[in-house]
Amino acid sequence: MSELLSQIAGVVMLIGVILMALPVVRLGHRAYVPMFEMGLGLFLLGLLAALAGAVGWIVGGGIAAAALRYPVAGG
């Protein structure tokens, strides 16, 4: 699950960087929307998701190490 979250976060961050490079987008007759703020928001959201994925990797690694050190089934 952490691996999938990290991959999705990378894609969201990439979309955010692309949107930050766009100056403005015309939405309607007189509506112009600056893309930098939207791109920065997506980038930061992706960064938070990547950090959550990294925490998942660390916690999962700790659980796996504990399971290898102290096996549940006696042998």
N, C-alpha and C positions, 0 to 999 in steps of 0.2 A: 504494500500500500504506500509506503514511503517513497518507493521508486517511482510509482505512478504520479504521486503528488509532486515530486521533483521535476519530472518531465513536463507536466502541465504547467508548473510554475515557470519553467524556462520558456515555453511557448508564449505565456501571458507577458513575460518580461520583454520578449522579442517584439510582440505586437505593440507594447507600450513604447518601446524605443522608436519603432517605425512611426507611430502616431505623433511622438514628440518632434519628429523631423518635419512633419507637415505644418505649414503656416496656419491656414484656416480652411475650413470646408463650408461650402454654401449649403444650407439646409432648406431654405425656402426663398421667398421673394426678396426679403430683406434680412434674413437671418444668417449671420456668419458665426461660426463657432471656432474658437481657437483650440487647436488640437494638442498644444503642449500640456495644458492642465490635465486633459483626459489621458494623454499618454503617460504623464508622470504618475497619475493615480493608478493606472494599470500596472506600470512598472513597479510601484511600491507594493501593490497587492501581490504581484508575482514574487517580489522579494520576501514578503511575509510568508507566502506559501512555501517558498524554497527553504526558509528558515525552519518552518514547521516540519518539512520533509527531512531536513538535517537532524532535527531533534528526534524524529522518528527513527532515523538510522542509528543514532547514538543509543537511544533507549533499547531498540531491538538488538543491537550488538551487545549491550550489557546483559539483557535477558538471555541471549544465546550463550554468552560467556559463563553466566551463572549456571545455566543448564548443563554446560559441559563440565563445569567444575564440581557441581553437586548433582549427579544424575538422580532422577526421580525413582527409576527402577533399580532395585538392588541387584548386584551381579556377582 
